[in-house]
Amino acid sequence: MTNATAAELEPIEVSHEIMSRRVARFADLSYNPDRYSDSRREGAQRKVFNVVGAGLEMTAGGESLPAIEVAEGFNITYVLAKPGNGPSLHIHDANETFIAVNGHWRVIYGTAEDGVLELGPFDCVSVPALVPRRFVNITEGSPDEENLLVAILAGDTPRAKFVDATLEK
C-alpha cells in the first residue's frame, strides 16, 4: 500500500484467478503441529492455522503453512483450542489483536501474568507490542470441544519470543 492521500487513490482491476488465490476455505486449512515449541506441553496444546500473511518469524519454529501468503502489513491466524489450553507467555514486536469467535477466553498479560481480561464471542482486545501475553480457552462445558480465537498481528513477518527461554530451543 502506498502512502497516497485519499484524493490520490486510484482503483485497480484484478483477475478472478488472482482473487481466487486469495481465498482461504476453512475446510482446506492446515497447520503444523510442530510450529510452536510449546504446543505439546500440557495446557498449551492448540492448532494454529496461518490464514493470511507469511506468519511469525520464530526461533526454532517449524514451517508456518500460510493459506494466503501476502506481505501487506498484517497476519491473521485462527487458533483452535480445547478448554484449559493456550500458548505460553510470549511477546511480539508488533500489536496483536484477539477476537473471540466462540467460547470464552482469558487474555493474560504482564511479565508477572497479573493482568487479566476475559473475552466472550465477538469481543476484541488489542495488545501492544512487547507486552507479555498469553491466552487460554476458559469455556465451560465439554472438555473436548475446541473453540476458535482469531489473532491479527501487525507487520509482514512479525517476530515472537517466549518469555520462558527454554521454549526457544
Salt bridges, closest charged atoms under 4 A:
GLU17 OE2 - ARG21 NH1 3.04
ASP34 OD1 - ARG40 NH2 2.71
ASP38 OD1 - ARG46 NH2 2.88
GLU72 OE1 - ARG22 NH2 2.82
ASP93 OD2 - ARG159 NE 2.94
GLU96 OE1 - HIS90 NE2 3.78
GLU96 OE1 - HIS92 NE2 3.19
GLU96 OE1 - ARG133 NH1 2.88
GLU113 OE1 - ARG134 NE 2.56
GLU118 OE2 - ARG106 NH2 2.70
GLU146 OE2 - LYS47 NZ 3.24
